[in-house]
Structures are given as C-alpha cells and as structure tokens.
Amino acid sequence: MQIHISLYTDKSKESVKQSISTLLNAQNTEREARDAFSYHFQDTRSFAFQRYYNETVANREGFLSTPDFFRRFKQQYALQGIDGAYLDRLESEKETILYLIDNDELAKIYFKYFAEAPLQHGDKIVKKNLGSFFSKLIHTFLPNKYCALDNPIKKYFGLGIESFFIAFIIVSKSYCEWTKENIVLMQKIRMEINSNNTGKLYSAKMTDLKLLDLIFWYQANAVM
C-alpha cells in the first residue's frame, strides 16, 4: 500500500517541478522574479503582510509570549470563518503545537487541530477543514522545509481536487527539490530580491521556499 502512495506522490511532485521549470527557466527567471517582487513590495496590502511575515517567521519567543497570536495570524493571512473559541483553544495549546512541529509530527497536528475544526456558525457548530491555516502555521516555524500553501497556488499546480494535506506535502517537496537542483536559478532569484530597494531589507528572513511562494502567489493571484 505504501508503495502505491509513494508512486502517486512522486508522480505529482515531478509534475509540480515541471510546472516550476516551465515558468522559471534560463530565459524567464529574472524577469518573473523581478515582476513578483516589485508587486509584493509596492502593493500596500502585500507589503504590509511582508512586514508582518518578517516579524513572525521562526519567532518562537514571539509566538509563545503573544497572548493574541492566533487572532493576528488569522487577520494577516485573511483566514475566514474562524471563531474566537477555536482561536482561544489554539492559544491555550501553543506549547503542545510547537512541540509537535519541532518533532515534525505534522499528521498529528493536522488531524488534531485542522482537519475537522469545530467552528461556531450561527447557533450551530460545524466542522471545517482548515488546511490553508495549517500550512501557513507549519511554514512559520519550518520555513526551509514546508511552504505556506494556499488554494490558488494549489490549483495553479494542478492539485485543485487533491486533499490539502497531500498537496501541501507535494508542493513542499517539489520546492525543496527544485531549489537544490536549480542552484544557479535560485541565486538569480535571490539577486532579484536583493536588487529591490525595499525587498532587500526583508531578504534575510525569506527562505528559498518563501521566494518561490512569492513568485507563484503572484502568478496564481495577481495576474489572473
């Protein structure tokens, strides 16, 4: 059974890597990176988010000491339909969540907190999958290993009908492998953000995976 799953995810991963290479090749990479970074550091809303991202990524102390971390996280990432009681639960279990992240127990975090989150809707409690919330939280603390996947990027890579957890793993692995296999192109991408007068101030805290996320978010959202 495991062999079949591995073959399936490997095939999907290669498809995503091919999509990355189609956009980011020897001729296009610098232009595509430049356009994306120009957008993210000039657009008012995106730039405000990049400042927030810079404050929070890999900031364990801030996570644990900020009493309303998840309320601000929800707001900054524009996560919809999430009530205060659910956020309070996450706040009360921050140490447990961080412990599980540190031990790479992603499936346990996902199924315990995000796969069927009980949320207040009117006078009823409904269960909702919060895969996007999950991916962004994991990326916050493991930014070199996992991406902050959202639905537009998920669809861009042809994974629209895929479960969010599986798509998150596939895209994260694709990003990691592509960056290692395309060191020269990643250097060009890094040079582009460091050539941006504003972007260069934030570059140090942006991993290769984050830079790819900025580029493909722009492709999946801003230009459509």
C-alpha positions as CSV (number, residue, x, y, z in Angstrom):
1,M,0.0,0.0,0.0
2,Q,2.8,2.5,0.9
3,I,4.5,1.8,-2.4
4,H,1.3,2.9,-4.3
5,I,1.1,6.1,-2.3
6,S,4.8,6.9,-2.8
7,L,4.4,6.3,-6.6
8,Y,1.4,8.6,-6.7
9,T,3.0,11.5,-4.7
10,D,6.3,11.1,-6.6
11,K,4.5,11.5,-9.9
12,S,2.6,14.5,-8.7
13,K,5.8,16.0,-7.3
14,E,7.5,15.7,-10.7
15,S,4.5,17.4,-12.4
16,V,4.8,20.3,-10.0
17,K,8.5,20.6,-10.5
18,Q,7.9,20.7,-14.3
19,S,5.4,23.5,-13.8
20,I,8.0,25.4,-11.8
21,S,10.6,24.9,-14.5
22,T,8.2,26.0,-17.2
23,L,7.9,29.4,-15.6
24,L,11.4,29.7,-14.1
25,N,13.9,28.8,-16.8
26,A,17.2,30.3,-18.0
27,Q,15.4,33.0,-20.1
28,N,12.5,33.9,-17.8
29,T,13.6,33.5,-14.2
30,E,15.0,37.0,-13.6
31,R,12.0,38.8,-15.2
32,E,9.4,36.6,-13.4
33,A,11.1,37.2,-10.0
34,R,11.5,40.9,-10.6
35,D,7.9,41.3,-11.5
36,A,6.7,39.3,-8.5
37,F,8.9,41.2,-6.0
38,S,8.0,44.5,-7.5
39,Y,4.4,43.7,-6.8
40,H,4.9,42.4,-3.3
41,F,6.9,45.3,-2.1
42,Q,4.9,48.1,-3.8
43,D,1.3,46.9,-3.3
44,T,0.1,48.3,0.0
45,R,-1.6,45.2,1.3
46,S,1.1,42.8,0.2
47,F,3.8,44.9,1.6
48,A,2.0,45.2,5.0
49,F,1.8,41.4,5.1
50,Q,5.6,41.0,4.2
51,R,6.4,43.2,7.2
52,Y,4.2,41.0,9.4
53,Y,5.8,37.9,8.0
54,N,9.2,39.2,8.7
55,E,8.3,39.8,12.4
56,T,6.8,36.3,12.9
57,V,8.7,33.8,10.8
58,A,10.7,31.4,13.1
59,N,10.0,33.7,16.0
60,R,9.3,31.1,18.7
61,E,9.5,33.6,21.6
62,G,7.0,35.9,20.0
63,F,4.7,33.0,19.3
64,L,4.7,31.8,22.9
65,S,4.6,35.3,24.5
66,T,2.0,37.0,22.4
67,P,-1.5,36.5,24.0
68,D,-3.4,37.1,20.8
69,F,-1.0,35.5,18.3
70,F,-3.6,33.5,16.5
71,R,-6.1,36.3,16.2
72,R,-3.5,38.4,14.5
73,F,-2.3,35.4,12.4
74,K,-5.9,34.9,11.2
75,Q,-6.3,38.5,10.3
76,Q,-2.9,38.9,8.5
77,Y,-3.4,35.7,6.5
78,A,-7.1,36.6,5.8
79,L,-8.3,33.3,7.1
80,Q,-12.1,33.3,7.0
81,G,-14.9,31.8,9.1
82,I,-12.9,31.1,12.2
83,D,-14.5,31.9,15.6
84,G,-12.9,33.2,18.8
85,A,-13.4,29.9,20.7
86,Y,-11.4,28.0,18.2
87,L,-8.6,30.6,18.3
88,D,-8.7,30.5,22.1
89,R,-8.1,26.8,22.0
90,L,-5.1,27.2,19.8
91,E,-3.7,29.9,22.1
92,S,-4.1,27.6,25.2
93,E,-2.2,24.8,23.4
94,K,0.6,26.7,21.8
95,E,3.3,24.8,23.7
96,T,1.9,21.5,22.6
97,I,1.6,22.7,19.0
98,L,5.2,23.9,18.9
99,Y,6.4,20.7,20.4
100,L,4.7,18.7,17.7
101,I,6.1,21.0,15.0
102,D,9.6,20.6,16.4
103,N,9.2,16.8,16.2
104,D,7.8,17.0,12.6
105,E,4.5,15.3,13.7
106,L,2.6,17.1,11.0
107,A,-0.2,14.5,10.6
108,K,-0.9,14.6,14.3
109,I,-1.2,18.4,14.3
110,Y,-3.3,18.3,11.2
111,F,-5.9,15.8,12.4
112,K,-6.0,17.1,16.0
113,Y,-6.5,20.8,15.2
114,F,-7.2,21.4,11.5
115,A,-8.7,18.5,9.6
116,E,-12.1,18.9,11.2
117,A,-12.0,22.1,13.3
118,P,-15.2,22.6,15.2
119,L,-16.3,26.2,14.4
120,Q,-19.3,28.3,15.5
121,H,-21.6,29.2,12.6
122,G,-24.7,31.0,13.9
123,D,-26.2,28.8,16.5
124,K,-24.5,25.6,15.2
125,I,-21.1,24.0,15.5
126,V,-19.8,22.9,12.1
127,K,-16.7,21.0,11.3
128,K,-14.4,22.6,8.7
129,N,-11.1,21.7,7.1
130,L,-8.5,24.4,7.8
131,G,-5.7,23.1,5.6
132,S,-4.5,26.6,4.5
133,F,-4.3,27.7,8.1
134,F,-2.3,24.5,8.9
135,S,0.2,25.0,6.1
136,K,0.8,28.7,7.0
137,L,1.4,27.8,10.6
138,I,3.8,25.0,9.8
139,H,5.7,27.2,7.3
140,T,6.1,29.9,10.1
141,F,8.3,27.6,12.1
142,L,9.8,25.3,9.5
143,P,10.2,27.8,6.6
144,N,13.1,25.9,5.0
145,K,11.1,22.7,4.8
146,Y,7.5,23.5,4.2
147,C,5.6,26.1,2.1
148,A,2.7,28.3,3.0
149,L,0.3,26.7,0.5
150,D,-3.0,28.4,-0.4
151,N,-5.8,27.4,-2.7
152,P,-4.8,29.5,-5.7
153,I,-1.3,28.0,-5.7
154,K,-2.7,24.6,-5.1
155,K,-4.9,25.0,-8.2
156,Y,-2.1,26.6,-10.2
157,F,-0.1,23.4,-9.8
158,G,-3.0,21.2,-10.9
159,L,-3.8,20.0,-7.4
160,G,-7.2,21.6,-7.0
161,I,-9.0,18.4,-6.3
162,E,-6.2,17.0,-4.1
163,S,-6.6,16.9,-0.3
164,F,-4.9,19.9,1.2
165,F,-2.6,17.9,3.4
166,I,-1.3,15.8,0.5
167,A,-1.0,18.9,-1.8
168,F,0.9,20.7,1.0
169,I,3.4,17.8,1.2
170,I,3.8,17.5,-2.6
171,V,4.4,21.2,-3.2
172,S,6.8,21.5,-0.2
173,K,8.8,18.6,-1.5
174,S,8.7,20.0,-5.0
175,Y,10.0,23.3,-3.9
176,C,12.8,21.8,-1.8
177,E,14.0,19.5,-4.6
178,W,13.7,22.2,-7.3
179,T,15.8,24.7,-5.3
180,K,18.5,22.1,-4.7
181,E,18.5,21.1,-8.4
182,N,18.5,24.7,-9.7
183,I,21.1,26.5,-7.6
184,V,22.0,29.0,-10.3
185,L,18.4,30.0,-10.9
186,M,17.8,30.3,-7.2
187,Q,20.9,32.6,-7.0
188,K,19.3,34.7,-9.7
189,I,16.1,34.9,-7.8
190,R,17.9,35.9,-4.6
191,M,19.8,38.6,-6.6
192,E,16.5,40.0,-7.8
193,I,15.0,40.4,-4.3
194,N,18.3,41.9,-3.1
195,S,18.2,44.3,-6.1
196,N,14.7,45.5,-5.0
197,N,15.3,48.6,-2.8
198,T,12.6,47.5,-0.3
199,G,12.8,43.7,-0.8
200,K,16.5,43.6,0.2
201,L,15.6,44.7,3.7
202,Y,13.5,41.6,4.1
203,S,15.5,39.1,2.2
204,A,17.5,37.7,5.1
205,K,14.4,36.1,6.7
206,M,13.0,34.8,3.4
207,T,14.0,31.2,2.6
208,D,14.2,29.9,-0.9
209,L,10.7,28.3,-0.4
210,K,9.3,31.7,0.6
211,L,10.8,33.3,-2.5
212,L,9.1,30.7,-4.7
213,D,5.9,31.2,-2.8
214,L,6.1,35.0,-3.6
215,I,6.6,34.2,-7.3
216,F,3.8,31.6,-7.6
217,W,1.4,33.6,-5.4
218,Y,1.8,36.4,-7.9
219,Q,1.2,34.0,-10.8
220,A,-1.8,32.4,-9.2
221,N,-3.4,35.6,-7.9
222,A,-2.2,39.0,-9.1
223,V,-2.0,38.3,-12.8
224,M,-5.3,36.4,-13.2
